Structures are given as C-alpha cells and as structure tokens.
Amino acid sequence: MIELSDDCRLAFCVGVGGVGKTTFAAALGLAEALRGRSVLVLTADPARRLADALGIRGLSDQASDIPLPARPGVGELHAAMLETKASADEIIRRAAHDEARAQRVLDNRIYQAFSNTLARSHAYAAMERVHEAVHDSRYDLIVVDTPPAQSSIEILDAPDRLVSFLDQRVVRWFLQASDESPQLRGGAIAQGLLRIVAGESLVSALTEFLTEMAFLREGFSERAREVRALMRSPSTSFVLVSSADAMGIEAAKSVAAEVRSRDFELAQVVFNRAFISEAARPSADPVSYPERLAALAPKLLRIRALLSEEEEQKRSNIVAFCHEHGIGAWSLPEARRPLGDPSALAAWIEQARPVLPRT
C-alpha cells in the first residue's frame, strides 16, 4: 500500500499531463485520511479535475469536507482548488503591512490583469496558498496536485522568480528614468515612446504598479526564503507520477532531473496504468473459454499474449528507471471503472504493488 511517512507534512505530486496525477493525488490524500490523518488535498491545476475524482460538484479556495466512512481510526479529508485572484490579493495584503498601500496595488489595472491571467501569477499564488495551508493547525498533511510538468516546475520556482523580477536592472531602469541622469536617460526615452504607443494612462498604471511592488520586495523575499526552506524540509516529499510506456519514462526522467536539480527530495515514483489486473496471471497458465466463445478463443489468446507482452515491457521500463535513479517505485493498474468517488479511489490505490528489480 502506498503511504507517506508519518512525519511528512507536505507532499507534491508532480509529473506531465495525462498520466492520472490528479486522480492519484486524490487517492493518496484519501489513503492517508483513512489511516487517521487530517488531510487537505489542494489542486493548483486550473483544469479543475480534482472535484471529479472525489465525486463532488465543485471546489473553491475554501476547503470542502469530503465524507469518509464512519469507523474507528478514520481521519478527515478536505479538498480545495486554488483561486488565483483571491490568493494573489491575500499575498499583497500580507506583504504590504499597510492597508492603504495594499489597496493601491489591488486597484491598479496592471495588477488586476496580472493577478487574473498570467501563468506565473498563478504559480506564485499556489505557493502562497501551500505555505498558508502547511501552517494551518487543522491539517496534518497537505497533498498538492500540481499542474502538468512545466507549470509544476514554475510553481516550485515562483517565489524566487518574483524576487528576481523585482531585482532586475530593467525594472529599476524603468522606475528611475530621469532626463537629468545620463545613465538612465534611455529609460526616459523608452517611457516616452511607450506613452506614444500605449497611452499615458497605461504607462502611469504600469509605473505605479512597479513602484508599489518594489516597496513590497522585502516581504516577497522573506516569503521566498520561507517557501524554499519548506520545500527542502525533511517533512516535505515529492511524488513523481508517470505512465510506464517509453514516452512516459522519458518524461519522468526529465521531471525527476528538474526536481533534484533544486535539491528537493524525490521520495517516491508511481507508475500509473502499468498493468491490467485481469491479465496479471502468467501467460503460461491455461485459460478456458465458454463454448459459445470457442471460435474466438485463438483471437482472445493472442490479445492476452499482447497484453502480457506490453505489461512486461512496462515493468522492464520501470525497473530500468529505478536502477538509473536509485529509487523504488510503485505500479498502479488500469482502473476497471470510473474513479469518481472515495470508495472507488480506495479500491484502486489498494491494488498498488511495489516494483522490485529482478536479480
């Protein structure tokens, strides 16, 4: 059975799209709740698939309670979906330490576009929401369903990226532009050209936005340090979810390299749809078919042989990956029915089996 260590407080599920990462995040959160922990599953994926996996109508930034079986030892399961605008507004209020300054940013038209639409705004808001949740005493564990690969990496880098942006020479050049400074006269010329092209009001809004953000830089820097320490903490785990075919293995290698290059611990690798439970018996086992299917028996045997061959290839791929990266892995089966409620999720993840290299 796949489970996290008892001292794990934060688990990131990372990987490319289309491998069942959201479903696995929901199942992992459920499994941990069933063994007695209070769990929040937080999705930062704008596709909004977590609600479907848990069999509920929808999710918001406020955590929803997911019903669990009423039996001794069962904990609690909660789920929430990141709402970028609400989280971004809270970031500004926290960093400003001044309601008037915060309101100036919130009312700025550049900020409003930034907080609603830009991917990196979403990434920064996600990490802020994770930081908040980890320090919420109601939860023992936070399971984060990240967006597909590149977006998930942006989430990991978001706090440092924002501080780096505010430190960039071009921002200071733009804000400090003055006709009286020969070194910065180019900035004044650039502003003048931008006013001609985009209009006075837009340039003024941009200047005001960058000015206020520069004042908030120290608050962002402090939070970036906290988030970096949190992600490198022994209580944080990264779980890579992948398919087991050749393309999936190559993608998994890339994501694993990205995670480790940041000095984060890759605790587990989970390969989804790696086998079919009904075809798990060795192909040498005799198979008998009802008389009405006798004419189809040769074709059914060929299909079974192909499935066994495909499963063996996937297993070989997984073992090679484990040897190369020095890490154990789990394989999960093809789901036999839609995984749209807690009981189906629990039955599915219970079928996970460890992948052990053959000697």
PyMOL commands that set and color helices and strands:
alter all, ss='L'
color gray80, all
select helices_A, chain A and resi 21-34+50-54+84-96+99-107+109-117+119-134+149-167+169-175+182-198+200-215+217-231+246-261+277-279+291-325+342-349
alter helices_A, ss='H'
color red, helices_A
select strands_A, chain A and resi 10-14+38-43+64-66+76-81+141-145+236-243+266-275+329-333+353-355
alter strands_A, ss='S'
color yellow, strands_A
deselect
rebuild
show_as cartoon
